[in-house]
Amino acid sequence: MELDLLLKRLTVVRRRKEALLLEEARLARMMKQKKLKNASLMRIVKREKEMVLREEARIVRFLRQVKA
């Protein structure tokens, strides 16, 4: 039961990571084109992406320990 929930959470986290990567690329393009004046939004997205990556690593590490 707990493993099923963790696997579902992992898929949600991976989808969120993909969305954040796309958002970061979009913001980078906008900054390059000088359409984005303030870089604070980019900092927020990078921080959120880092948190998602850490959560993904934590879940994967736990799943590997359980399967071993």
C-alpha positions in Angstrom: 0.0 0.0 0.0 2.7 2.5 1.0 4.8 1.5 -2.0 1.9 2.2 -4.3 1.5 5.7 -2.9 5.2 6.3 -3.2 5.2 5.3 -6.8 2.2 7.5 -7.5 4.0 10.4 -5.7 7.1 9.7 -7.8 5.1 10.0 -11.1 3.6 13.3 -9.8 7.0 14.6 -8.9 8.5 13.7 -12.2 5.6 15.4 -14.1 6.2 18.5 -11.9 9.9 18.4 -12.7 9.2 18.2 -16.4 6.8 21.2 -16.2 9.4 23.2 -14.2 12.1 22.4 -16.8 9.8 23.7 -19.5 8.9 26.8 -17.6 12.6 27.5 -16.9 13.4 27.2 -20.6 10.6 29.5 -21.4 11.7 32.1 -18.9 15.3 31.8 -20.1 14.2 32.5 -23.7 12.2 35.5 -22.5 15.2 36.9 -20.6 17.4 36.4 -23.7 14.8 38.3 -25.8 14.7 41.1 -23.1 11.0 40.4 -22.6 11.5 39.5 -18.9 12.8 42.4 -17.0 12.8 40.9 -13.5 14.8 37.8 -12.8 13.1 37.0 -9.5 10.6 34.7 -11.3 13.5 32.7 -12.7 15.0 32.4 -9.2 11.7 31.1 -7.8 11.4 28.5 -10.6 15.0 27.3 -10.0 14.5 27.0 -6.2 11.3 25.1 -6.8 13.0 22.8 -9.3 15.8 22.1 -6.8 13.2 21.1 -4.2 11.4 18.8 -6.6 14.7 17.2 -7.6 15.6 16.6 -3.9 12.2 15.0 -3.3 12.5 12.8 -6.4 16.0 11.6 -5.1 14.6 11.0 -1.7 11.7 8.8 -3.0 14.0 6.9 -5.4 16.5 6.2 -2.6 13.8 5.0 -0.3 12.3 2.7 -3.0 15.8 1.2 -3.8 16.3 0.5 -0.1 12.9 -1.2 0.2 13.5 -3.4 -2.9 17.0 -4.4 -1.8 
